Amino acid sequence: MTLADQPIYLASKSPRRRELLQQIGVQFELLLLRSDGPRGADVTEEVLPGESALDYVARVANEKAAFALKVLQWRRLPARPVLAADTTVTIDGEILGKPADRAQAIAMLERLSGRTHEVLTSIAVHGNGIAEQRTQISQVRFGILSPASIAAYCATPEPYDKAGAYGIQGSAALFVEHIEGSHSGIMGLPLYETAQLLRQAGLPLP
């Protein structure tokens, strides 16, 4: 049996996660959850009072996977494993989400300049008899960023749909002095942990 015989559902809008799954040969169908609209988001990404970054990413990933599994049932779609993920950036114990505007993006990058921060990505796989979650944590150190380089980066679309206002797979790679952890995890889908969970769900990964 090949991976193509056992596609999964990916409950994520992230093009980076799609590319990473394709990199390891996993076939998938998108199962997109609502993030806005009159009825609001299917799964809230608000940080709960007193919630740590570790608890936050794990909860959101699990809630996305659990809700996506319900969507399968409501739509009477074929039963297959569902993969969901959530990524956040934290520094000084504070979670940095996606910037709402240019000023917020600039402020985040100024804060990260010359310092080490953490990137946490949690993945959850529900279905085929499992409901499992893993979280990968990486340390990322930025060099000192000039106001001009921050302004130039924030004039592009890159910062505005990413936690911490940057994506390591884009031109912000120039900001990164050192990483300790998982490059794919920083991009939004740690492939080692993803493979572990997909094997548990029955996919014949090597």
C-alpha positions, -999 to 999 in steps of 0.1 A, spaced: 0 0 0 14 34 -9 10 68 8 -13 78 -21 -37 50 -10 -41 67 24 -46 104 20 -52 125 52 -71 157 57 -51 188 65 -69 213 86 -47 243 78 -46 272 53 -8 274 55 10 269 22 42 260 41 25 230 58 13 218 24 48 221 10 63 202 39 38 173 36 45 171 -1 82 170 7 77 137 27 53 123 1 21 125 22 -10 129 1 -37 151 16 -70 169 10 -76 203 25 -103 206 51 -104 243 58 -119 257 90 -136 290 92 -114 317 107 -139 346 105 -173 356 92 -207 363 108 -206 332 130 -170 338 140 -141 313 139 -147 275 142 -118 274 167 -108 305 186 -71 314 187 -75 337 216 -50 331 244 -68 322 276 -60 341 308 -29 327 324 -23 303 296 13 294 288 26 293 252 31 255 255 -5 250 268 -18 274 242 -4 258 210 -13 223 223 -49 233 230 -54 251 197 -40 223 176 -61 197 195 -92 218 191 -87 223 154 -82 185 148 -112 177 170 -135 202 152 -122 190 118 -131 154 127 -167 166 135 -168 184 101 -160 151 84 -190 135 101 -214 164 94 -204 164 57 -204 126 56 -169 126 41 -147 94 40 -132 87 74 -95 95 74 -69 109 98 -70 147 103 -38 167 109 -40 201 124 -12 224 137 -6 257 155 26 278 157 34 306 181 64 327 190 73 337 226 98 360 241 101 371 278 72 348 285 49 367 262 31 351 232 36 370 199 8 363 175 2 375 140 6 413 138 -26 432 131 -8 460 112 25 474 101 32 492 134 27 460 153 49 440 129 77 466 133 74 465 171 76 427 172 107 426 150 124 454 170 118 432 201 133 401 185 163 420 171 196 408 186 178 383 209 168 347 212 132 337 211 112 304 211 91 290 183 65 264 194 46 243 169 21 218 181 6 192 158 -24 170 164 -37 139 146 -72 127 152 -89 97 136 -81 60 128 -85 54 165 -61 80 178 -62 115 192 -26 124 197 -6 157 200 31 166 200 48 200 205 82 209 191 101 239 206 130 256 188 153 284 198 159 311 172 184 339 176 182 370 154 211 393 146 207 430 152 182 443 127 185 479 114 155 501 112 159 501 74 158 463 71 128 460 94 109 487 74 118 470 41 106 436 54 74 451 68 67 467 34 62 432 20 32 409 27 54 384 45 50 394 82 12 397 84 0 361 84 28 347 106 33 345 144 61 368 155 58 388 122 83 367 102 87 335 82 120 317 82 113 303 47 112 338 32 136 368 32 135 369 70 160 340 68 185 368 65 177 378 101 185 344 116 219 341 132 214 307 149 187 281 154 186 252 178 158 228 170 137 219 140 138 241 108 106 225 96 90 232 130 99 268 128 82 268 94 51 254 109 52 216 107 79 197 125 84 167 102 99 143 127 70 146 151 45 147 122 58 114 109 56 98 144 19 107 147 10 97 111 26 63 116 5 59 148 -26 67 126 -16 39 102 2 56 74 30 35 59 57 61 63 93 49 61 
